[in-house]
Structures are given as C-alpha cells and as structure tokens.
Amino acid sequence: MKKLSIDIKILDNGAMIPKKQYDSDAGYDLHSLLECTIKPNEINKIHTGLSIAIPDGFAGLVLPRSGLSSKLGITLINSPGLIDSGYRGELLIPLINYSKNDYIIKRNERVAQLLVIESSNIIFNITEKLNESDRKDLGFGSTGEK
C-alpha cells in the first residue's frame, strides 16, 4: 500500500491525531476538540485542534460520518469540504443538525472523515466540438431513463 507523509501541528493538547478504525478504511476520523451542542437547523464549526500540511499535488476531502448523518441527522453543511494543499489553518468541521432534537457533540467524538486524494493541474483547451460519448448530453438522472 502506498504511503503519504503529512505534517500535522497540534494546536491544543486535547487534540486527537486522525486515525482509521480499520486498516482497509480510506478515511481518517477527525475528532471534536470540545463538547458543544448543535440545536436543530443550526450550524456549528467544530474545532479539531489540528492543522495539517497537505503536500502539493494532493487535496483533502472532509466527508460526513455515515452513522451521524443517516441515524442522527448530523452532517457536513458543505459536503465534501475541500482542504487545499496551501491551507495551514485549523481544521474546522461545519456540522448542521437536520434533526428535531439538540445534539451534544462530545469531546473527542468522531465527527467527520478525512480522505486525501491526488489532484492535477488542468489545462483547459477551448474547442468548437467535443469528442462523442455514449451519454452525449443526457443530464442529471438520465442513466436510469432510456
């Protein structure tokens, strides 16, 4: 398995280093630094107490945890969140509560997942005609309709 080295800065002694639950997982769990309450339809920026230096040529995607979102209605407001390689600030997790009940985020609770992916610099070539594809110009939701 390919390994990538990423520098991480601990901004608060209570911060937890991201980790996987299983070796086969793609995402690294991000943990809350402090306890807080998210009221229904409220957005809270959850502090992690960490900043990271993602290398050039890579980006971080912050993804919701499926259990929080599907069972409790707690998810990222900007899913996925994007961490560019040049960002050096604290990792903040903007969570929204879609449920009808207050939700208490506990200290060190797993609140999101970090997935680091390769990114490319793109050269956009202006053209009058694009090459043909099977899909052509069929839009959103078109793959199930023939």
NORNOR-V44992 format. One record per run of one state. SS is the DSSP state (@ for helix, = for strand, . for the rest). FROM is the first residue (numbers start at 1). LEN is the number of residues. If there is no record, write none. Layout:
<<SS & FROM & LEN> <SS & FROM & LEN>>
This chain:
<<. & 1 & 6> <= & 7 & 4> <. & 11 & 8> <= & 19 & 1> <. & 20 & 8> <= & 28 & 4> <. & 32 & 4> <= & 36 & 3> <. & 39 & 4> <= & 43 & 5> <. & 48 & 2> <= & 50 & 4> <. & 54 & 4> <= & 58 & 7> <. & 65 & 1> <@ & 66 & 7> <. & 73 & 1> <= & 74 & 3> <. & 77 & 4> <= & 81 & 3> <. & 84 & 8> <= & 92 & 6> <. & 98 & 5> <= & 103 & 3> <. & 106 & 4> <= & 110 & 9> <. & 119 & 23> <@ & 142 & 3> <. & 145 & 2>>
